[in-house]
Amino acid sequence: MRERVLERFNTRLTKLIQAIAKSLAYAGAKGIVIAARTEKDLDRTAELIKRINPQTQVLKVVTDVADRGSVDNLFKEAFNRFNEVDVS
């Protein structure tokens, strides 16, 4: 039961994140950093962004938010690529 609840939560969270990324692409964001636990999820979201705005740079970073080192790496990669992070 718990696993099903977590799976449903993750699915909904992924859809929410995709909606935010799409909104940023529609708004003309120059660059978007996306993070997910799997490359497959990252590829799917990056493809959505690129279809909306081919000029938007997309940085994909496999990240486990339960792991502090993984989150630190996410921000390090974002700063290295874009020299700043704006969490809107």
mmCIF file of the C-alpha atoms, coordinates in Angstrom:
data_MODEL
# 
_entry.id   MODEL 
# 
loop_
_atom_site.group_PDB 
_atom_site.id 
_atom_site.type_symbol 
_atom_site.label_atom_id 
_atom_site.label_alt_id 
_atom_site.label_comp_id 
_atom_site.label_asym_id 
_atom_site.label_entity_id 
_atom_site.label_seq_id 
_atom_site.pdbx_PDB_ins_code 
_atom_site.Cartn_x 
_atom_site.Cartn_y 
_atom_site.Cartn_z 
_atom_site.occupancy 
_atom_site.B_iso_or_equiv 
_atom_site.pdbx_formal_charge 
_atom_site.auth_seq_id 
_atom_site.auth_comp_id 
_atom_site.auth_asym_id 
_atom_site.auth_atom_id 
_atom_site.pdbx_PDB_model_num 
ATOM 1  C CA . MET A 1 1  ? 0.000  0.000  0.000   1.00 0.00 ? 1  MET A CA 1 
ATOM 2  C CA . ARG A 1 2  ? 2.734  2.470  0.990   1.00 0.00 ? 2  ARG A CA 1 
ATOM 3  C CA . GLU A 1 3  ? 4.638  1.762  -2.227  1.00 0.00 ? 3  GLU A CA 1 
ATOM 4  C CA . ARG A 1 4  ? 1.533  2.477  -4.327  1.00 0.00 ? 4  ARG A CA 1 
ATOM 5  C CA . VAL A 1 5  ? 0.989  5.764  -2.516  1.00 0.00 ? 5  VAL A CA 1 
ATOM 6  C CA . LEU A 1 6  ? 4.617  6.776  -3.066  1.00 0.00 ? 6  LEU A CA 1 
ATOM 7  C CA . GLU A 1 7  ? 4.450  5.773  -6.725  1.00 0.00 ? 7  GLU A CA 1 
ATOM 8  C CA . ARG A 1 8  ? 1.312  7.874  -7.256  1.00 0.00 ? 8  ARG A CA 1 
ATOM 9  C CA . PHE A 1 9  ? 2.900  10.787 -5.405  1.00 0.00 ? 9  PHE A CA 1 
ATOM 10 C CA . ASN A 1 10 ? 6.046  10.598 -7.557  1.00 0.00 ? 10 ASN A CA 1 
ATOM 11 C CA . THR A 1 11 ? 3.964  10.472 -10.737 1.00 0.00 ? 11 THR A CA 1 
ATOM 12 C CA . ARG A 1 12 ? 2.013  13.556 -9.724  1.00 0.00 ? 12 ARG A CA 1 
ATOM 13 C CA . LEU A 1 13 ? 5.153  15.375 -8.647  1.00 0.00 ? 13 LEU A CA 1 
ATOM 14 C CA . THR A 1 14 ? 6.801  14.609 -11.988 1.00 0.00 ? 14 THR A CA 1 
ATOM 15 C CA . LYS A 1 15 ? 3.781  16.013 -13.839 1.00 0.00 ? 15 LYS A CA 1 
ATOM 16 C CA . LEU A 1 16 ? 3.854  19.144 -11.680 1.00 0.00 ? 16 LEU A CA 1 
ATOM 17 C CA . ILE A 1 17 ? 7.554  19.675 -12.353 1.00 0.00 ? 17 ILE A CA 1 
ATOM 18 C CA . GLN A 1 18 ? 6.969  19.185 -16.078 1.00 0.00 ? 18 GLN A CA 1 
ATOM 19 C CA . ALA A 1 19 ? 4.184  21.788 -15.982 1.00 0.00 ? 19 ALA A CA 1 
ATOM 20 C CA . ILE A 1 20 ? 6.477  24.298 -14.272 1.00 0.00 ? 20 ILE A CA 1 
ATOM 21 C CA . ALA A 1 21 ? 9.277  23.632 -16.768 1.00 0.00 ? 21 ALA A CA 1 
ATOM 22 C CA . LYS A 1 22 ? 6.858  24.038 -19.677 1.00 0.00 ? 22 LYS A CA 1 
ATOM 23 C CA . SER A 1 23 ? 5.607  27.337 -18.238 1.00 0.00 ? 23 SER A CA 1 
ATOM 24 C CA . LEU A 1 24 ? 9.174  28.614 -17.956 1.00 0.00 ? 24 LEU A CA 1 
ATOM 25 C CA . ALA A 1 25 ? 9.858  27.600 -21.557 1.00 0.00 ? 25 ALA A CA 1 
ATOM 26 C CA . TYR A 1 26 ? 6.699  29.375 -22.761 1.00 0.00 ? 26 TYR A CA 1 
ATOM 27 C CA . ALA A 1 27 ? 7.821  32.464 -20.811 1.00 0.00 ? 27 ALA A CA 1 
ATOM 28 C CA . GLY A 1 28 ? 11.089 32.464 -22.752 1.00 0.00 ? 28 GLY A CA 1 
ATOM 29 C CA . ALA A 1 29 ? 13.509 31.232 -20.098 1.00 0.00 ? 29 ALA A CA 1 
ATOM 30 C CA . LYS A 1 30 ? 17.070 31.224 -21.423 1.00 0.00 ? 30 LYS A CA 1 
ATOM 31 C CA . GLY A 1 31 ? 17.965 28.182 -19.365 1.00 0.00 ? 31 GLY A CA 1 
ATOM 32 C CA . ILE A 1 32 ? 16.206 25.619 -17.215 1.00 0.00 ? 32 ILE A CA 1 
ATOM 33 C CA . VAL A 1 33 ? 17.783 23.140 -14.832 1.00 0.00 ? 33 VAL A CA 1 
ATOM 34 C CA . ILE A 1 34 ? 15.813 19.953 -14.382 1.00 0.00 ? 34 ILE A CA 1 
ATOM 35 C CA . ALA A 1 35 ? 16.459 17.239 -11.819 1.00 0.00 ? 35 ALA A CA 1 
ATOM 36 C CA . ALA A 1 36 ? 15.021 13.775 -11.461 1.00 0.00 ? 36 ALA A CA 1 
ATOM 37 C CA . ARG A 1 37 ? 16.032 10.381 -10.166 1.00 0.00 ? 37 ARG A CA 1 
ATOM 38 C CA . THR A 1 38 ? 16.213 8.825  -13.625 1.00 0.00 ? 38 THR A CA 1 
ATOM 39 C CA . GLU A 1 39 ? 17.650 9.831  -16.983 1.00 0.00 ? 39 GLU A CA 1 
ATOM 40 C CA . LYS A 1 40 ? 14.380 8.691  -18.581 1.00 0.00 ? 40 LYS A CA 1 
ATOM 41 C CA . ASP A 1 41 ? 12.360 11.284 -16.649 1.00 0.00 ? 41 ASP A CA 1 
ATOM 42 C CA . LEU A 1 42 ? 14.933 13.962 -17.478 1.00 0.00 ? 42 LEU A CA 1 
ATOM 43 C CA . ASP A 1 43 ? 14.869 13.131 -21.184 1.00 0.00 ? 43 ASP A CA 1 
ATOM 44 C CA . ARG A 1 44 ? 11.087 13.277 -21.302 1.00 0.00 ? 44 ARG A CA 1 
ATOM 45 C CA . THR A 1 45 ? 10.959 16.696 -19.606 1.00 0.00 ? 45 THR A CA 1 
ATOM 46 C CA . ALA A 1 46 ? 13.822 18.087 -21.697 1.00 0.00 ? 46 ALA A CA 1 
ATOM 47 C CA . GLU A 1 47 ? 12.017 17.024 -24.856 1.00 0.00 ? 47 GLU A CA 1 
ATOM 48 C CA . LEU A 1 48 ? 8.862  18.870 -23.749 1.00 0.00 ? 48 LEU A CA 1 
ATOM 49 C CA . ILE A 1 49 ? 10.871 22.023 -23.067 1.00 0.00 ? 49 ILE A CA 1 
ATOM 50 C CA . LYS A 1 50 ? 12.675 21.885 -26.422 1.00 0.00 ? 50 LYS A CA 1 
ATOM 51 C CA . ARG A 1 51 ? 9.419  21.419 -28.335 1.00 0.00 ? 51 ARG A CA 1 
ATOM 52 C CA . ILE A 1 52 ? 8.047  24.567 -26.725 1.00 0.00 ? 52 ILE A CA 1 
ATOM 53 C CA . ASN A 1 53 ? 11.180 26.703 -26.983 1.00 0.00 ? 53 ASN A CA 1 
ATOM 54 C CA . PRO A 1 54 ? 14.130 25.289 -28.932 1.00 0.00 ? 54 PRO A CA 1 
ATOM 55 C CA . GLN A 1 55 ? 16.333 28.208 -27.782 1.00 0.00 ? 55 GLN A CA 1 
ATOM 56 C CA . THR A 1 56 ? 16.009 27.302 -24.091 1.00 0.00 ? 56 THR A CA 1 
ATOM 57 C CA . GLN A 1 57 ? 19.147 25.649 -22.749 1.00 0.00 ? 57 GLN A CA 1 
ATOM 58 C CA . VAL A 1 58 ? 18.306 22.598 -20.661 1.00 0.00 ? 58 VAL A CA 1 
ATOM 59 C CA . LEU A 1 59 ? 20.626 21.187 -18.025 1.00 0.00 ? 59 LEU A CA 1 
ATOM 60 C CA . LYS A 1 60 ? 19.648 17.682 -16.921 1.00 0.00 ? 60 LYS A CA 1 
ATOM 61 C CA . VAL A 1 61 ? 21.028 16.443 -13.607 1.00 0.00 ? 61 VAL A CA 1 
ATOM 62 C CA . VAL A 1 62 ? 20.189 13.051 -12.125 1.00 0.00 ? 62 VAL A CA 1 
ATOM 63 C CA . THR A 1 63 ? 19.460 13.894 -8.488  1.00 0.00 ? 63 THR A CA 1 
ATOM 64 C CA . ASP A 1 64 ? 18.250 12.096 -5.388  1.00 0.00 ? 64 ASP A CA 1 
ATOM 65 C CA . VAL A 1 65 ? 16.826 14.815 -3.146  1.00 0.00 ? 65 VAL A CA 1 
ATOM 66 C CA . ALA A 1 66 ? 17.177 12.496 -0.134  1.00 0.00 ? 66 ALA A CA 1 
ATOM 67 C CA . ASP A 1 67 ? 20.972 12.640 -0.595  1.00 0.00 ? 67 ASP A CA 1 
ATOM 68 C CA . ARG A 1 68 ? 22.618 15.922 0.462   1.00 0.00 ? 68 ARG A CA 1 
ATOM 69 C CA . GLY A 1 69 ? 25.629 15.294 -1.781  1.00 0.00 ? 69 GLY A CA 1 
ATOM 70 C CA . SER A 1 70 ? 23.363 14.763 -4.766  1.00 0.00 ? 70 SER A CA 1 
ATOM 71 C CA . VAL A 1 71 ? 21.561 18.069 -4.125  1.00 0.00 ? 71 VAL A CA 1 
ATOM 72 C CA . ASP A 1 72 ? 24.879 19.864 -3.640  1.00 0.00 ? 72 ASP A CA 1 
ATOM 73 C CA . ASN A 1 73 ? 25.984 18.471 -7.002  1.00 0.00 ? 73 ASN A CA 1 
ATOM 74 C CA . LEU A 1 74 ? 22.774 19.748 -8.616  1.00 0.00 ? 74 LEU A CA 1 
ATOM 75 C CA . PHE A 1 75 ? 23.524 23.314 -7.523  1.00 0.00 ? 75 PHE A CA 1 
ATOM 76 C CA . LYS A 1 76 ? 27.194 22.983 -8.463  1.00 0.00 ? 76 LYS A CA 1 
ATOM 77 C CA . GLU A 1 77 ? 26.246 21.860 -11.990 1.00 0.00 ? 77 GLU A CA 1 
ATOM 78 C CA . ALA A 1 78 ? 23.693 24.684 -12.298 1.00 0.00 ? 78 ALA A CA 1 
ATOM 79 C CA . PHE A 1 79 ? 26.210 27.337 -11.224 1.00 0.00 ? 79 PHE A CA 1 
ATOM 80 C CA . ASN A 1 80 ? 28.870 25.903 -13.539 1.00 0.00 ? 80 ASN A CA 1 
ATOM 81 C CA . ARG A 1 81 ? 26.501 26.066 -16.506 1.00 0.00 ? 81 ARG A CA 1 
ATOM 82 C CA . PHE A 1 82 ? 24.566 29.269 -15.875 1.00 0.00 ? 82 PHE A CA 1 
ATOM 83 C CA . ASN A 1 83 ? 26.664 31.171 -13.284 1.00 0.00 ? 83 ASN A CA 1 
ATOM 84 C CA . GLU A 1 84 ? 23.540 31.749 -11.184 1.00 0.00 ? 84 GLU A CA 1 
ATOM 85 C CA . VAL A 1 85 ? 20.447 29.997 -9.870  1.00 0.00 ? 85 VAL A CA 1 
ATOM 86 C CA . ASP A 1 86 ? 17.047 31.662 -9.716  1.00 0.00 ? 86 ASP A CA 1 
ATOM 87 C CA . VAL A 1 87 ? 14.451 29.500 -8.043  1.00 0.00 ? 87 VAL A CA 1 
ATOM 88 C CA . SER A 1 88 ? 11.105 30.918 -9.091  1.00 0.00 ? 88 SER A CA 1 
# 
